[in-house]
């Protein structure tokens, strides 16, 4: 039961994607996102196939009508309205409809963009949630250590500590601590022969050593619970050399939306981490994810462009779009992916890479199946024509 409760608290409530992702939790958040992305992409692959099938069907139809379309362009190229009308007439005459392809393409774009944007928003929320939960663990570590080392072991007797714990309000506890500190100073004066000022300095120095000891325990706790992956120090922050592994207070506040943690308290708890204790606050990454995203996006766009421009029976390449527009589209997607990668957490960049990699792997398979289906349809059509001709 404790394991189930822990699993449930590992993801924010009320977040649609988080409620789905947590069912695939394998202990490593990075691997969980990768596995979930693969499953999600496979679930949506029928839509990919449908989009590729209709695109392929339209391309083949255009390939067959290419000579006649070229004639229409030469004849009516100066009058775009008339050219469009004549092209539609040609399509209707040959039972070619562009509506099916357009509707499927629109559906594909709506679903794809909806999934992408909502997943981006959800993972940003999850990243903030994880950073906040991580800080709460570190905060608890600090105060637990400080309470034991300073209050229980140093400042108070066992009886006094039990009395301290029984107090209800923070004001009562603060007043009680002040009384015990005053008594401790008096004890230094009477037992150690110190002046009152020397005793206060000794108390302050001892207190500072205990604070530093608690801060070290926080740093060591972080090294045990940190969410890293390969070279990425903190998967909830960007894989950039300009971003540190540990979020400074302003970043923490922006990422988590927390208003209950003051800057003074945050810096107190995170002091050793913010000051690079045992190399715990190095640069978070080296733009490696960004390079991978651009590379795999370019490969995916190239494969899709190649798949959407098959060759005619005579081996001639069929051009279905203007070369200039094709180049723009080929580079636009990688630029967009790069923008999202640089301005989001590393965990979202892993989603982009995994999603694009699966799409890239599926593109040749889907194209092959779509071509086979169309080849069989064409073969049946030819056989039917032969039968009619013989009759």
C-alpha positions as CSV (number, residue, x, y, z in Angstrom):
1,X,0.0,0.0,0.0
2,X,2.9,2.4,0.8
3,X,4.3,1.8,-2.6
4,X,1.0,2.5,-4.3
5,X,0.6,5.7,-2.3
6,X,4.2,6.8,-3.2
7,X,3.5,6.1,-6.9
8,X,0.3,8.2,-6.8
9,X,2.1,11.1,-5.1
10,X,4.9,11.0,-7.7
11,X,2.7,12.9,-10.3
12,X,0.5,16.0,-9.9
13,X,-3.2,15.4,-9.5
14,X,-5.6,16.9,-12.0
15,X,-3.1,16.7,-14.9
16,X,-4.5,14.6,-17.7
17,X,-1.2,13.3,-19.1
18,X,0.3,12.8,-15.6
19,X,-2.7,10.5,-14.7
20,X,-1.8,8.4,-17.8
21,X,2.0,8.5,-17.4
22,X,2.0,7.3,-13.8
23,X,0.6,3.9,-14.9
24,X,3.8,3.3,-16.8
25,X,6.1,4.4,-13.9
26,X,9.2,2.2,-13.9
27,X,11.1,4.1,-11.2
28,X,13.2,6.2,-13.7
29,X,11.2,9.3,-14.8
30,X,13.3,9.6,-18.0
31,X,12.6,5.9,-19.0
32,X,9.0,6.3,-18.0
33,X,8.5,9.2,-20.5
34,X,10.4,7.3,-23.2
35,X,8.3,4.1,-22.8
36,X,5.1,6.1,-22.5
37,X,5.9,8.1,-25.7
38,X,6.6,4.9,-27.7
39,X,3.3,3.4,-26.6
40,X,1.4,6.7,-27.3
41,X,3.0,6.9,-30.8
42,X,2.1,3.3,-31.6
43,X,-1.5,3.9,-30.4
44,X,-1.7,6.9,-32.8
45,X,0.0,5.1,-35.6
46,X,-3.3,4.2,-37.4
47,X,-3.8,7.9,-37.9
48,X,-0.3,8.2,-39.3
49,X,-1.1,5.3,-41.6
50,X,-4.4,6.9,-42.7
51,X,-2.7,10.2,-43.4
52,X,0.1,8.5,-45.4
53,X,-2.4,6.3,-47.3
54,X,-4.5,9.2,-48.5
55,X,-1.4,11.3,-49.3
56,X,0.0,8.4,-51.3
57,X,-3.3,7.9,-53.1
58,X,-3.5,11.5,-54.1
59,X,0.1,11.5,-55.2
60,X,-0.4,8.5,-57.4
61,X,-3.5,10.1,-58.9
62,X,-1.5,13.2,-59.7
63,X,1.2,11.1,-61.2
64,X,-1.2,9.5,-63.6
65,X,-2.7,12.9,-64.6
66,X,0.6,14.7,-64.7
67,X,0.8,15.0,-68.5
68,X,-2.7,16.4,-68.7
69,X,-2.1,18.7,-65.8
70,X,1.0,20.1,-67.5
71,X,-1.0,20.7,-70.7
72,X,-3.6,22.6,-68.6
73,X,-0.9,24.7,-67.0
74,X,0.5,25.6,-70.4
75,X,-2.9,26.5,-71.8
76,X,-4.5,28.3,-68.9
77,X,-1.4,29.2,-66.8
78,X,-2.2,33.0,-67.2
79,X,-5.6,32.6,-65.7
80,X,-5.3,30.9,-62.3
81,X,-9.1,30.8,-61.7
82,X,-9.8,29.1,-65.0
83,X,-6.8,26.8,-64.5
84,X,-8.2,25.7,-61.1
85,X,-11.6,25.1,-62.6
86,X,-10.1,23.0,-65.4
87,X,-8.0,21.0,-63.0
88,X,-11.1,20.2,-60.9
89,X,-13.0,19.1,-64.0
90,X,-10.1,16.8,-64.8
91,X,-10.1,15.3,-61.3
92,X,-13.8,14.8,-61.4
93,X,-13.7,13.2,-64.8
94,X,-11.1,10.6,-63.5
95,X,-12.9,10.1,-60.1
96,X,-10.1,11.8,-58.2
97,X,-11.2,13.6,-55.0
98,X,-8.9,15.8,-53.0
99,X,-11.4,16.2,-50.2
100,X,-10.6,12.9,-48.5
101,X,-6.9,13.7,-48.4
102,X,-7.5,17.2,-47.1
103,X,-9.9,16.0,-44.4
104,X,-7.5,13.3,-43.2
105,X,-4.6,15.8,-43.3
106,X,-6.6,18.3,-41.2
107,X,-7.6,15.7,-38.7
108,X,-4.0,14.5,-38.5
109,X,-2.7,18.0,-37.9
110,X,-5.4,18.8,-35.3
111,X,-4.7,15.6,-33.3
112,X,-0.9,15.9,-33.6
113,X,-0.8,19.5,-32.5
114,X,-3.3,19.0,-29.7
115,X,-1.2,16.1,-28.3
116,X,2.1,18.0,-28.7
117,X,0.9,21.3,-27.1
118,X,-1.0,19.7,-24.3
119,X,1.8,17.3,-23.6
120,X,4.3,20.2,-23.6
121,X,2.1,22.1,-21.1
122,X,1.6,19.0,-18.9
123,X,5.3,18.2,-18.8
124,X,6.2,21.8,-17.9
125,X,3.7,21.5,-15.0
126,X,5.1,18.1,-14.0
127,X,8.6,19.5,-14.1
128,X,7.6,22.3,-11.7
129,X,5.8,19.8,-9.5
130,X,8.9,17.6,-9.3
131,X,11.2,20.5,-8.5
132,X,8.8,21.6,-5.7
133,X,8.4,18.1,-4.3
134,X,12.2,17.7,-4.4
135,X,12.7,20.9,-2.4
136,X,10.1,19.8,0.1
137,X,12.1,16.7,0.8
138,X,15.3,18.7,1.2
139,X,13.6,21.2,3.4
140,X,12.3,18.4,5.6
141,X,15.9,17.0,5.8
142,X,17.3,20.3,6.8
143,X,14.8,21.0,9.6
144,X,14.8,17.4,10.9
145,X,18.6,17.5,11.2
146,X,18.7,21.1,12.6
147,X,16.0,20.3,15.2
148,X,17.9,17.2,16.4
149,X,21.4,18.6,16.4
150,X,20.6,22.1,17.8
151,X,17.5,21.8,19.8
152,X,17.6,18.2,21.1
153,X,21.3,17.5,21.4
154,X,22.8,20.9,22.0
155,X,20.4,23.4,23.5
156,X,17.9,21.4,25.5
157,X,17.7,18.5,27.9
158,X,15.4,15.6,27.1
159,X,12.7,17.0,29.4
160,X,13.0,20.5,27.9
161,X,12.9,19.1,24.3
162,X,9.7,17.3,25.1
163,X,8.2,20.5,26.5
164,X,9.3,22.3,23.4
165,X,7.5,19.8,21.2
166,X,4.3,20.2,23.1
167,X,4.1,23.9,22.4
168,X,1.3,24.8,19.9
169,X,2.3,28.0,18.2
170,X,5.5,29.1,16.4
171,X,5.7,32.2,18.6
172,X,5.7,30.1,21.8
173,X,8.4,27.9,20.3
174,X,10.5,30.9,19.3
175,X,10.2,32.4,22.8
176,X,11.1,29.1,24.4
177,X,14.2,28.7,22.2
178,X,15.3,32.3,23.1
179,X,15.0,31.4,26.8
180,X,17.1,28.2,26.3
181,X,19.7,30.2,24.4
182,X,19.9,32.8,27.2
183,X,20.3,29.9,29.7
184,X,23.0,28.3,27.5
185,X,25.0,31.6,27.5
186,X,24.7,31.8,31.3
187,X,26.0,28.2,31.5
188,X,29.0,29.1,29.4
189,X,29.7,32.1,31.7
190,X,29.5,30.1,34.9
191,X,31.1,26.8,33.8
192,X,33.7,28.0,31.3
193,X,34.7,31.4,32.8
194,X,33.7,33.3,29.6
195,X,32.4,36.8,29.5
196,X,28.8,37.2,28.4
197,X,30.0,38.5,25.0
198,X,32.4,35.6,24.5
199,X,29.6,33.2,25.5
200,X,27.3,34.7,22.9
201,X,30.0,34.4,20.2
202,X,30.6,30.7,21.2
203,X,26.8,30.0,21.0
204,X,26.6,31.7,17.6
205,X,29.7,29.8,16.3
206,X,28.3,26.5,17.5
207,X,24.9,27.2,16.0
208,X,26.5,28.1,12.6
209,X,28.4,24.8,12.6
210,X,25.1,22.9,13.2
211,X,23.5,24.9,10.4
212,X,26.3,23.9,8.1
213,X,26.0,20.3,9.2
214,X,22.3,20.3,8.3
215,X,23.0,22.0,5.0
216,X,25.6,19.2,4.2
217,X,22.9,16.6,5.0
218,X,20.6,18.4,2.5
219,X,23.3,18.2,-0.2
220,X,23.9,14.6,0.5
221,X,20.2,13.8,0.4
222,X,19.9,15.6,-3.0
223,X,22.7,13.4,-4.4
224,X,20.6,10.4,-3.4
225,X,17.3,11.6,-4.8
226,X,18.3,13.7,-7.9
227,X,16.6,12.9,-11.2
228,X,19.5,12.6,-13.7
229,X,19.8,10.8,-17.0
230,X,23.0,10.0,-18.9
231,X,24.9,13.4,-19.1
232,X,21.9,15.4,-17.9
233,X,22.2,16.4,-14.3
234,X,18.6,17.4,-13.7
235,X,16.0,16.2,-16.2
236,X,13.5,18.8,-14.9
237,X,15.7,21.6,-16.3
238,X,16.9,22.4,-19.8
239,X,19.9,20.6,-21.3
240,X,21.8,23.8,-21.7
241,X,25.2,25.0,-20.7
242,X,23.7,28.3,-19.6
243,X,21.4,26.5,-17.0
244,X,22.7,25.3,-13.7
245,X,21.6,21.9,-12.2
246,X,20.1,23.6,-9.1
247,X,17.6,26.3,-9.7
248,X,18.3,29.6,-8.0
249,X,15.4,31.0,-6.0
250,X,14.0,33.2,-8.9
251,X,14.0,30.2,-11.2
252,X,12.5,28.0,-8.5
253,X,9.7,30.4,-8.0
254,X,9.0,30.8,-11.7
255,X,9.1,27.0,-12.3
256,X,7.0,26.0,-9.4
257,X,4.7,29.0,-8.9
258,X,5.4,28.7,-5.2
259,X,4.8,31.7,-3.0
260,X,5.1,30.0,0.4
261,X,8.9,29.7,0.3
262,X,10.9,32.9,1.0
263,X,14.2,33.6,-0.7
264,X,15.9,33.6,2.7
265,X,14.6,30.2,3.6
266,X,15.3,28.7,0.2
267,X,18.9,30.0,0.2
268,X,19.4,28.7,3.8
269,X,18.2,25.2,3.0
270,X,19.9,25.0,-0.4
271,X,23.1,26.8,0.6
272,X,25.6,24.0,0.0
273,X,23.9,22.9,-3.3
274,X,23.8,26.5,-4.7
275,X,27.5,26.8,-3.8
276,X,28.5,23.6,-5.8
277,X,28.9,21.2,-2.9
278,X,30.7,18.1,-4.4
279,X,30.1,19.4,-7.9
280,X,26.4,19.3,-7.4
281,X,25.6,22.5,-9.2
282,X,27.4,22.3,-12.5
283,X,26.0,23.2,-15.9
284,X,22.9,21.0,-16.5
285,X,23.8,19.9,-20.0
286,X,25.7,20.6,-23.2
287,X,23.0,21.1,-25.9
288,X,23.3,17.5,-26.9
289,X,19.5,16.9,-26.9
290,X,19.1,20.0,-29.1
291,X,21.6,18.7,-31.6
292,X,19.9,15.2,-31.6
293,X,16.5,16.9,-32.0
294,X,17.6,18.9,-35.1
295,X,19.4,15.9,-36.6
296,X,16.5,13.4,-36.2
297,X,13.9,16.0,-37.3
298,X,15.8,16.7,-40.5
299,X,16.1,13.0,-41.1
300,X,12.4,12.5,-40.5
301,X,11.4,15.4,-42.8
302,X,13.7,14.0,-45.5
303,X,12.2,10.6,-45.3
304,X,8.6,12.0,-45.4
305,X,9.5,14.2,-48.4
306,X,11.0,11.2,-50.2
307,X,8.0,9.0,-49.4
308,X,5.6,11.6,-50.6
309,X,7.3,12.0,-54.0
310,X,7.3,8.5,-55.6
311,X,8.4,7.9,-59.1
312,X,6.1,7.3,-62.0
313,X,6.1,4.0,-63.9
314,X,8.6,5.4,-66.4
315,X,11.0,6.3,-63.5
316,X,10.3,10.0,-63.8
317,X,10.1,11.8,-60.5
318,X,6.7,13.3,-59.7
319,X,6.9,16.7,-58.2
320,X,3.9,17.4,-56.0
321,X,5.0,20.7,-54.4
322,X,7.1,23.7,-55.3
323,X,10.8,23.0,-54.5
324,X,11.1,26.3,-52.6
325,X,8.2,25.5,-50.4
326,X,9.5,21.9,-49.9
327,X,12.8,23.3,-48.6
328,X,11.0,25.7,-46.2
329,X,8.9,22.9,-44.8
330,X,11.9,20.7,-44.4
331,X,13.7,23.2,-42.2
332,X,10.7,24.7,-40.5
333,X,9.9,21.7,-38.3
334,X,13.5,21.2,-37.0
335,X,13.6,24.9,-36.1
336,X,10.3,24.6,-34.2
337,X,11.5,21.5,-32.4
338,X,14.8,23.2,-31.5
339,X,12.8,26.2,-30.1
340,X,10.8,23.9,-27.8
341,X,13.8,21.9,-26.8
342,X,15.8,25.0,-25.7
343,X,12.8,26.5,-23.8
344,X,11.5,23.4,-22.0
345,X,12.7,20.8,-19.6
346,X,15.1,18.0,-20.7
347,X,12.2,15.5,-20.1
348,X,10.2,17.2,-22.9
349,X,13.2,17.1,-25.2
350,X,13.4,13.3,-24.6
351,X,9.7,13.1,-25.6
352,X,10.4,15.0,-28.8
353,X,13.4,12.8,-29.7
354,X,11.5,9.6,-28.9
355,X,8.4,10.7,-30.7
356,X,10.4,11.7,-33.8
357,X,12.5,8.6,-33.7
358,X,9.4,6.3,-33.7
359,X,7.8,8.4,-36.5
360,X,11.1,8.1,-38.5
361,X,11.2,4.4,-38.0
362,X,7.5,4.0,-38.9
363,X,7.5,6.1,-42.1
364,X,9.2,3.6,-44.4
365,X,6.9,0.8,-43.0
366,X,3.7,2.8,-43.4
367,X,4.7,4.0,-46.9
368,X,5.5,0.4,-47.9
369,X,2.1,-0.9,-46.7
370,X,0.3,2.0,-48.3
371,X,2.1,1.4,-51.6
372,X,1.3,-2.3,-51.5
373,X,-2.4,-1.6,-51.0
374,X,-2.5,0.8,-53.9
375,X,-0.5,-1.6,-56.1
376,X,-3.1,-4.3,-55.4
377,X,-6.0,-1.9,-56.2
378,X,-4.3,-0.9,-59.5
379,X,-3.7,-4.5,-60.4
380,X,-7.4,-5.4,-59.7
381,X,-8.4,-2.4,-61.8
382,X,-6.2,-3.5,-64.7
383,X,-7.6,-7.1,-64.5
384,X,-11.1,-5.8,-64.6
385,X,-10.3,-3.7,-67.7
386,X,-8.8,-6.8,-69.4
387,X,-11.9,-8.8,-68.6
388,X,-14.2,-6.1,-70.0
389,X,-12.0,-5.8,-73.1
390,X,-12.2,-9.6,-73.8
391,X,-15.9,-9.5,-73.5
